[in-house]
Amino acid sequence: MQYSSQAVAKPYFVAAIGLFVGQIIFGLIMGLQYVIGDFLFPAIPFNVARMVHTNLLIVWLLFGFMGAAYYLVPEESETELWSPKLAIILFWVFLVAGALTVVGYLAVPYATLAKMTGNDLLETMGREFLEQPLPTKIGIVVVALAFLFNITMTVLKGRKTAITSVLLLGLWGLAIFFLFAFYNPVNIVLDKMFWWYVVHLWVEGVWELILGAMLAFVLIKITGVDREVIEKWLYVIITLTLVTGLLGTGHHYFWIGTPEYWQWVGSVFSALEPIPFFALTVFAFNMVNRRRREHPNKAATLWALGTGVMSFLGAGVWGFLHTLAPVNYYTHGSQITAAHGHMAFYGAYVMVNLTMISYAMPLLRGRQANSEKSQVLEMWSFWLMTVSMVFITLFLTAAGILQIWLQRLASDPQPFMVVQDQVSLFYWMREWAGVIFLIGLLAYLASFFVGGRPAEARAS
Amino acid sequence: MSSSRTSSSSLVLSTPRVLQGDIAVWIFLLAELLAFGVFFLAYAFARARNPGLFDAEQAGLDRQSGLINTLLLVSSSALVAQAVAVVRRAGADASQRAAAALLGAIACGLGFIVVKGHEYAAHFAAGMELSSSTFSMFYLGLTGFHFFHVVLGLVVLVVLWRQTAAGVYRPGDANGLESGAAYWHMVDLVWLVLFPLVYVMH
């Protein structure tokens, strides 16, 4: 750690991992509810478990992004953070707001929560992923703006690099597109159309810029490859991302009541969306192969390479699988979507955050890298989580194919719930893969508590 | 790329067949060409499913304007190529002559915008929209997407023109100029496929 203010990243990373554990527990609960419908009913109904599972994911990824920004911006800008105190205050505001929101979801019925939090004043609730009560949404905007102010001021007073520019573009985009969460037209077509401005333009737009910047930063640090080379790749990747991802929004406009041309625009541009992810994979491997030093943090290198591969598979390949309009006509809203969602979020955003945490946490704790023993455990957790996620994806894909066949394609189509019963074997297998994922996550947590002599750099 | 070359940091300037312009720009251009290519394929599929509609609506297009625009873009591309060649050969007031060629290229590009703008004005006055028919969707989508590329290309050309006039580019040190030129040729190349495909072939 070169600047003392980078230390504010630490609580963000700790909170991120804590919420990650919560997310996985709720994932296992709802995974079980798929096959044992009344499990924990009425205490935690399925819709609430699902809301907590997805909302915790988003919130912990945001904690990770903010922690990453607080860590890498001072180092890139070669100056202390504009205000470390503001960063710490925002941390507590965001954490308490997030915790209260989850308590609200679990403690009272959703409709009551809506009434209690002034949803009649401005109706924003009740939409998938944007379920947060109005005060939480306003809180997110306030925290995001203050955070951006802090980061932007730091960048302005220090050195400007491609990495901080791309990161800032991504973070500002994240905040701006979230504003569409407050726009809730009565016309349901327009409602859905603008809802995707938040959801799609986050994960297939501006978040990819944040991902690119974070990965580029870690790769510079662990490989020692020239900044010029890495920055050039970063520019190519973000250009490809924006060219394909922005108009790729069209793949959500096939069947919501928007004009037919969206089927062409959405199919063509989203079919090209795997390209930036492929470039990301080639980039990560290329840089590691051309490394000029042997960084002692092997675990961080593994996570960085894993991000490239898994984001390409999850976001790129599994996205392409059902993105063409004639295919999506049959697969829409099936378990194929769930399969894609799991591997894409894990491969791209979970893994890039874990890459950053893996690289930065040892430095924040006063050493260049963890002990060999600790790293071996962390690498075990990498393989346990990654392989079990591959299986979760495969089982859901199998469930999805079967579901589409029985429910939509067969000569004698069957009702939804009848089909759900017939694919339950795959849901069971998915649940067991989820248990392995939790074990991997626990191993990951344990790796933070394994001591020993820090690993040292070897001359290459 | 051989590892022996990358390991030494010296630049190889005298290699006879070295890629002109920046490798990153070329990757970008290939992605652009891929996007247009996929759209051309989609056009072919859509037309094959409804040739009657496509032939009927294609007859309503202004081929003369299309031809003028083709000539404008080809001339513009040639002038840009000439500017690159002049800079590379160096010689007396190379920068000024190259800048003049670029200015000519910009004028041709602006001509394209004016002609295309007239065409669009006529179409819109006649009530054409993206959703009026499959053909109009493709016509407006493809030419519109290309139109934005021309506009972006013109911005690039203006920057190149100012830089060239200021004498920034020299033989062996014209990466920016070559990269921008490659982009403009790509815009031209796409039109050379688009024009016959959408305006003429039936």
Interface residues (C-beta under 8 A of the other chain):
Chain A: K232 W233 Y235 V236 T239 L240 V243 T244 P259 E260 Y261 W264 V265 S267 V268 F269 A271 L272 I275 A279 R290
Chain B: T6 D22 I23 A24 I27 F28 A31 E32 L34 A35 V38 F39 A42 A46 L130 S131 T134 M137 F138 G141
